[in-house]
Amino acid sequence: MPDRTFLSWPFLEDRHRQLAERLEAWCQQNLPVDHHDVDAACRDLVAMLGRDGWLKPTALDPAKPGPLDVRTLCITRETLARHDGLADFAFAMQGLGTGAITLFGTPDQQRWLEKTRAGQAISAFALSEPRSGSDVANMEMTAVREGGDYLLSGEKTWISNGGIADLYVVFARTGEAPGAKGISAFVVPAETKGLSVAERLEVIAPHPLARLSFDNVRIPASALIGKPGDGFRVAMSVLDVFRSTVGAAALGFARRALDESIKRATERKLFGAPMAELQMVQGHLADMALDVDAAALLIYRAAWTKDMGAARVTREAAMAKLFATDKAQDVIDKAVQLHGGDGVRKGHIIESLYREIRALRIYEGASDVQKVVIARQVMGGA
């Protein structure tokens, strides 16, 4: 039986506990889905999640504007990840992809949110480039003003939902100032002329990823999100909200690995007794449980702090993302060891978790980048 005691922690309210129970029941009935056709599976998951109301927290309701509930986002990602990594991916990208529109979009741009929250449109966040991943200020893609339009030229890569998205939030250099201060953000519908999928990217845990090409893509000036030159601030504000939810997804993977390992240790016999009686096995399980609880505390602290009205949670979110993703990798590695050959058998849940977790230590700020962020925050506050 999965540990649910964290739901009683003071970071959470009754509405979050009720959400967790309802979503758990939904997951048990609907997940996992067939991953054979990843694009089709993601489309189906977005439609299912939207149909049953689970995508509503990913963006604001234009009819009832208000801040995002980060604790709800974290609980949802943790629960979905524990059942199906692709379901977590489908949910998360609806939020990350529209985060800039939620936080800074015009009323006309926010009409997209009605569709994304209902699962009727798929969104994507197009920030990374072939030569600028962690170093956003080194972005090369340009957006040149021409009358009442902008012309976008360049490439984006490692774009989640690339190839299946209906809209992209795209960041490009508009040149108001050098480096990060000369970047702007735009809403670009997928069918816009000149936007194409240059390459589909295959990774160890299959997700829809692509390299996108922008060949003089013409968009109206009304597609600009915020002000010219605000793109870096827009991107960092979005990541400030969603970074702790990456930790929550890792936490979901880690919880599943721990649950499966406890089951394995109690059911499997070695040397005439259950594995659970071996002190070395007990030591592994203790380390795994400790890492899971510590990660959860950091994640829900960051989410609670943001929900309580903090303007920024850069330090808290970076700590949560770094610790939770790195420790989830450790937890899952121990689970592989406890499962022996089954742990690396293709199709086994532990093998799947082992492939799923690795990317989370890279996207939305790699672990090494998080250390730099934390150090700067600590030194800046000293």
Buried (B, 14 or more C-beta within 10 A) or exposed (E): EEBEEBBEBEBBBEEBBEBBEBBBEBBEEBBBBEBEEBBBBBBBBBBBBBEBEBBBBBBBBBEEEEEBBBBBBBBBBBBBBBBBBBBBBBBBBBBBBBBBBBBBBBEEBBEBBBBBBBBBBBBBBBBBBEEBBEEBEEBEBBBBEEEEBBBBBBBBBBBBBBBBBBBBBBBBBBBBEEEBBBBBBBBBBBEBEBBBBBBEBEEEBBBBBBBBBBBEBEBEEEBBBBEBBBBBBBBBBBBBBBBBBBBBBBBBBBBBBBBBBBEBBEEBEEEEEBBBBBEEBEEBBEBBBEBBBEBBBBBBBBBBBBBEEEEBBBBBBBBBBBBBBBBBBBBBBBBBEBBBEBBEEEEBBBBBBBBBBBBBBBBBBBBEBBEEBBEEBEEEEE
